[in-house]
Amino acid sequence: MKKLFTSICLIFITVSVFAQTATIKGKIYCKENGGVSHANVKLTQSNIVAVADENGYFVMKNVPFGQRELVVTSVEMEPQNVKVNVNKPQTSLSVVVKPKNFDINEVRVVQKSEKKEIETRGFAVNVIETKEVAQRNFQTNELLDRTVGIRVRQNGGLGSSVNYNLNGMSGNSVRIFIDGIPISTYGESFSLNSIPPALIEKIEVYKGVIPAHLADDALGGAINVILKKGSMNNLSASASYGSFNTFQTNFSGTYRNEKSGFTVKASAFHNYSDNDYEVWGKFVRNILPNGRYEYVRARRFNDAYRSTGGQIQLGFMNVKWADQFFIGYNGSDDFKEIQHGTYMSIPYMGRFTTSQANVYSLNYVKKNFLIRGLEFNVNGMYSQRGQVVVDTVKWNYNWYGQISVGLNGNPILRPSGAQQAAPTIMNLDRNIGTFRAGLNYDLNRNHRLVLNHIFYTIDRREQDFMRSELEREFVGTRDLRKNITSVAYEAKAFEDRLKTNLFAKFYQQGINRVDPVLRVVEGQNVRQENRANSSKNHTGYGLAMSYTVAPKFIVLTSAEKAVRLPSESEVFGNPGENIIENFGIRPEVSYNYNLGLNAGNFYFNKHRYSFTVSGFIRDTRDKIVQRINPRVNDALQTNPFENLGKNKAIGFEADFHYSFDNNLRVDLNMSKFNSVFNVRYDPNGREYDYYNRQLPNEPFWTTNANVQYTIKNLWKEKSALNLYYGFRFVERFYTTWLLIDDFRTPRQYIQDLGISYAFPQNKFVISADAKNIFDQQVYDNFAVQKPGRAFYLKLNYLINNF
C-alpha cells in the first residue's frame, strides 16, 4: 500500500511538472535596422503563435516547460529557429536576425506599410519619413518645404520666424504638433527650427481635414511630428558646420532593461548661426543724406541665432500595466537678433529676443485597458516660458551696419527712440498647461469609436522694464483657456475596400485681459484696471472616406466644417515678431473639401512607380491674416492680425515617385491654387478694388523635384554612396494689394546638390551639401530674402544595441 501511494504521488508530481506553462517575452531585431515589426513567432509542434508589435516585441503565453523551439519568420528577414529552455514562469528572450536580401518582385507580397496605411484612410495626408534625410544637412523645415502642397514661409535664415502654407491656408490656420501635443506648449526655443530630422521618426501632414485624434482647432491643416520612440539600446550623435558660421549638433540615446521594462530616453541639440548672408535687390537700399535711395549689396549684421535644448524621459515600456509610461522634462533656451521689421526696408541694430522654456510632462498609453479592445492614452504637460524683447538703441543704421547721418553730418535718431518703436525691455512670462486624453474602442475588427479631449490654458504676464518704477508696479495680465472635444466613428466594409471616418468637434474658448493704469483723480494717483473678456463656442463636423476601386487604385475624399479660434499671439500680440494685439478678432470658419486618387505601386521589371493627384476647395469666412501695409518705408513696421472676410481657394496638387533597381529614386510634385478675396462690396455698397483678386503674400504655385542615386558596396562591403539633386520652383507673387513690380517677388529657381557616404551598418555617415548652388535670390514672407549659396559638412555616428 505504501509503494502504491508513493507511485501515485510520483505520477502526480510528474504530471504537475509537465502541466506547468510559462510566458515568453522577447524582442526580434536586426543590428542594421532595429526592431522587426509584425514578425511571426511559432512554437513548433503546437498551434501557439505570437505576432510582434511595431517595435519587434512579442508575448507568447501558455508555453509548456521543457526544451522548446521557436520559428521566427517575416518578409523583412531570413527565417530563424531559436531553441529556449522554459523552466520558469517568465522567460525573456532576444532574437537577433539577419535582413532578407529580396528582389523587388518579393515586395509585392508585403502588407501595407504604416505610411501607406495612413495615407489611404481617406484624409488628404502625406507621411514624411526621415530615415535617409536625417544623415544630411537638412532642417526639418527644409524637408517639409519639399513636400507636395506645403510652402514653408521663413523670414530669413536659421532661427527666423516661420509659418506654413498648406494648399492656400497659412499662418496659425496650420497647427504644429509634437506627438499630438500643440507645439506652442514648448515655446519659441523649441520649434521645428531647432528639432533636427535625426530626432524624428516621421511627420504626418494633414491638409484641410483633420482627424479626431488631433483634437485641436486646426483649420487649414496639421503637421504632426512623431519623435523617435526607439526601444532598442542605442546612441547616436551628429555634428555639422557650414556657411554663415552655422554649427549644429544633436545627440539621442535610449536604454531599456529587458526584464523590468525600465526605459531612459534622452536627446539634446545645439544650433548656432551668424546668418550673415548677402542680400541685394530692390528692397535693400540705404537712404542717403539728401534723401535719395542707394541700392546696395550687403551682409546681414544683426541676425545671429543660437538655440540649445534637451529632454529626458524616465519610465517603462511594454510592461503588464502600461505600453508606455513616462515622466519627462524638456528644457530649451534661445537667442535671436532681429534684423528688420515686417519688411527689409529698414535694418535694425541691437534689437533681439531671448527665450527660455521648462516643460514637465506625463505620458501614459495602454492597449486593452480594463477591457479588451479599449486603448487609453493621456498626456499632461506644464510649461513655464519666459521671453525678453530688448530694443534700446536710438540711432538709425544703414545696410553696412553704420550709423546714418544727415546733410549736416550729424547722426540720425530713430523717430520713436529705438529701432522698432519706443525703447523697451519687455518681459513676457507664460505659464501654460496642456492636458489631452483619449479613448479608442474597437467594437470589432471593422468598427471603432474614438473620443478625445484637449484642455489648453495660458497665463501671460507683461512687464516693460524701460517704464518708470511706478509704472512697473502695474503688470498686465492675459489669460486664454480652450477646450476642444472630438468624437469619431470609424468603419470598414466590403473586405476593407471601403473605409469611413465620421467625426464631430466641439470648441470653447475664454479670454481675459487686465491692464492696470495710473490715473489722476482729484489730484491723487489712483490705480485702475481696464478689463475685457470674451467667450466663444462653436461646433464642427466632417467625414473622410476611401474606396479601393482596384488593388492599386484608391479614391479618397474628405469634407469638414472646421473652426479655428484666435491664438494667443493674434489676440494679445507678440512683440518679438512685430505683432500688436487685436482683442476683437473673431474665429475663422472654413468649409474644406478634398478629392484625390492614390495609385501604385506599379512594377515593370526593375522599375517601380506610384502617383497621387488631388483637388481641393477651401471656402473660408473671417479669414485671419496679418494686416498688409503697402507703405514699406514706414518707421513703424508693426501690424496686427485681422479678419479679412470671405476667401476661397481652389486648386490641385500632384505627386509622382519613381525608382529603378532600388538605386535610382525620383520624386516630383507640384501644387497650384487660386486663393482670392471673395467679398464684393464694402459696408457702403462700393465694390472693393481687390474683389476676386489673388491674396497677396501667398506663393500659389510651387514645384519640387528630388533625385537620389545610390552606389552600393563602394570601397567596402555593405557601404553606400548617395548622390542627391534638388530643384524648387516658386512662381512670382505680389506682397501687397498694389499690383506694381516694386511689390512683386521674381520667379525663383533653386537648385541643391548633395553627397553622402555610409560606412557598413550605417554606423558612420559623412555627408556634404551645396544649397542654392547658383546663388539665386530667394524670397518669402513680405519679400524677405533668404540665404543664397551655402555649403555644409555633416558627420553622423550611431551605436546600435550596446
C-alpha positions, 0 to 999 in steps of 0.5 A: 500500500505504501509503494502504491501511494508513493507511485501515485504521488510520483505520477502526480508530481510528474504530471504537475511538472509537465502541466506547468506553462510559462510566458515568453517575452522577447524582442526580434531585431536586426543590428542594421535596422532595429526592431522587426515589426509584425514578425511571426513567432511559432512554437513548433509542434503546437498551434501557439503563435505570437505576432510582434508589435511595431517595435519587434516585441512579442508575448507568447503565453501558455508555453509548456516547460521543457526544451522548446523551439521557436520559428521566427519568420517575416518578409523583412528577414531570413527565417530563424529557429531559436531553441529556449529552455522554459523552466520558469514562469517568465522567460525573456528572450532576444532574437537577433536576425539577419535582413532578407536580401529580396528582389523587388518582385518579393515586395509585392507580397508585403502588407501595407506599410504604416505610411501607406496605411495612413495615407489611404484612410481617406484624409488628404495626408502625406507621411514624411519619413526621415530615415535617409534625410536625417544623415544630411544637412537638412532642417526639418523645415527644409524637408517639409518645404519639399513636400507636395502642397506645403510652402514653408514661409521663413523670414530669413535664415536659421532661427527666423520666424516661420509659418506654413502654407498648406494648399492656400491656408497659412499662418496659425490656420496650420497647427504644429504638433509634437506627438499630438501635443500643440507645439506652442506648449514648448515655446519659441526655443523649441520649434521645428527650427531647432528639432533636427530630422535625426530626432524624428521618426516621421511627420504626418501632414494633414491638409484641410481635414483633420482627424479626431485624434488631433483634437485641436482647432486646426483649420487649414491643416496639421503637421504632426511630428512623431519623435523617435520612440526607439526601444532598442539600446542605442546612441547616436550623435551628429555634428555639422558646420557650414556657411554663415558660421552655422554649427549644429549638433544633436545627440539621442540615446535610449536604454531599456532593461529587458526584464523590468521594462525600465526605459531612459530616453534622452536627446539634446541639440545645439544650433548656432548661426551668424546668418550673415548672408548677402542680400541685394535687390530692390528692397535693400537700399540705404537712404542717403543724406539728401534723401535719395535711395542707394541700392546696395549689396550687403551682409546681414549684421544683426541676425545671429541665432543660437538655440540649445535644448534637451529632454529626458524621459524616465519610465517603462515600456511594454510592461503588464500595466502600461505600453508606455509610461513616462515622466519627462522634462524638456528644457530649451533656451534661445537667442535671436537678433532681429534684423528688420521689421515686417519688411527689409526696408529698414535694418535694425541694430541691437534689437533681439529676443531671448527665450527660455522654456521648462516643460514637465510632462506625463505620458501614459498609453495602454492597449486593452485597458480594463477591457479588451479592445479599449486603448487609453492614452493621456498626456499632461504637460506644464510649461513655464516660458519666459521671453525678453524683447530688448530694443534700446538703441536710438540711432538709425543704421544703414545696410553696412551696419553704420550709423546714418547721418544727415546733410549736416553730418550729424547722426540720425535718431530713430523717430520713436527712440529705438529701432522698432518703436519706443525703447523697451525691455519687455518681459513676457512670462507664460505659464501654460498647461496642456492636458489631452486624453483619449479613448479608442474602442474597437467594437470589432475588427471593422468598427471603432469609436474614438473620443478625445479631449484637449484642455489648453490654458495660458497665463501671460504676464507683461512687464516693460522694464524701460517704464518708470518704477511706478509704472512697473508696479502695474503688470498686465495680465492675459489669460486664454483657456480652450477646450476642444472635444472630438468624437469619431466613428470609424468603419470598414466594409466590403473586405476593407475596400471601403473605409469611413471616418465620421467625426464631430468637434466641439470648441470653447474658448475664454479670454481675459485681459487686465491692464492696470493704469495710473490715473489722476483723480482729484489730484491723487494717483489712483490705480485702475484696471481696464478689463475685457473678456470674451467667450466663444463656442462653436461646433464642427463636423466632417467625414473622410472616406476611401474606396479601393476601386482596384488593388492599386487604385484608391479614391479618397475624399474628405469634407469638414466644417472646421473652426479655428479660434484666435491664438494667443499671439493674434489676440494679445500680440507678440512683440518679438515678431512685430505683432500688436494685439487685436482683442476683437478678432473673431474665429475663422470658419472654413468649409474644406473639401478634398478629392484625390486618387492614390495609385501604385505601386506599379512594377515593370521589371526593375522599375517601380512607380506610384502617383497621387493627384488631388483637388481641393476647395477651401471656402473660408469666412473671417479669414485671419491674416496679418494686416498688409501695409503697402507703405514699406518705408514706414518707421513703424513696421508693426501690424496686427492680425485681422479678419479679412472676410470671405476667401476661397481657394481652389486648386490641385496638387500632384505627386509622382515617385519613381525608382529603378533597381532600388538605386535610382529614386525620383520624386516630383510634385507640384501644387497650384491654387487660386486663393482670392478675396471673395467679398464684393462690396464694402459696408457702403455698397462700393465694390472693393478694388481687390474683389476676386483678386489673388491674396497677396503674400501667398506663393500659389504655385510651387514645384519640387523635384528630388533625385537620389542615386545610390552606389552600393558596396563602394570601397567596402562591403555593405557601404553606400554612396548617395548622390542627391539633386534638388530643384524648387520652383516658386512662381512670382507673387505680389506682397501687397494689394498694389499690383506694381513690380516694386511689390512683386517677388521674381520667379525663383529657381533653386537648385541643391546638390548633395553627397553622402557616404555610409560606412557598413551598418550605417554606423558612420555617415559623412555627408556634404551639401551645396544649397542654392548652388547658383546663388539665386535670390530667394524670397518669402514672407513680405519679400524677405530674402533668404540665404543664397549659396551655402555649403555644409559638412555633416558627420553622423555616428550611431551605436546600435544595441550596446 
